Amino acid sequence: MDNLPPKLKLEQVNLFAKLKTLKSNQQGYPILQDISFEVTKGEFVVIIGLTGAGKTSLLRLINRLDEPSSGKIYLENQEYRQIPILELRANVTLVPQESKLLGMTVTEALAYPLVLRGLPKQTIQQRVSHCVEQLHIPNDWLGRTEVQLSAGQRQLIAIARALIIQPKILLLDEPTSFLDIRTAEHLIQVLKLTQSHQTTILMVNHQLELAQMSCTRLLHLHQGRLFANQKADEVDWVNLRQSLTQAQTQADEEWS
């Protein structure tokens, strides 16, 4: 896998918050600074860091919901800005922490992105059925709308909808935050199977146990900078857990 050309590459990417004043727009505080890394095809990358480290902002840059203040992003050696936005997002799918079903039933929401792509009805039904079975989605959910689902149920359906698309790159922002541990662990196993089929996954997750069981590479963000970029077998997970706990305690004390 490491011999494959980079699928995703960031070079000296910076992101600054824009502060608007009555007089002019000014460059604000830095959100991400000098971010550089490569991700090869089929990797499962977990992004960790304290609240405010820039994890979600990084995913938004990769999906082009935000544009970098400076630096460059490449997808398969093509600069991001040269790729039509709809084409890019057809291949790079972002699932935020909370997603909407747009007033549809679960079945309709799962099928909708495939309908937009013009796939045959039989193919759509097969993909939906396979994903429902794979993620152990109960049949009695399928006719519900989002107001009839819990936060965890909506989160699982949003992830299922993204998996059905079969994107080249799947971006997940805290995909297990509303899930019970059993469902979360099963989801990770499904994602690992997807990753083994050469879908590249970048996942923000604060649960180190899930990160350890899933990732091939760990990116550690701290105050907007890339603090560490390690293969999973290079990570000292015990020390990492202790240092994150200490940093979070210190951050909580500063806030209080």
Summary of the structure (lengths in Angstrom):
residues: 256
radius of gyration: 18.9
end to end distance: 46.0
largest distance: 57.9
contacts: 758
relative contact order: 0.17
helix: 43%
strand: 28%
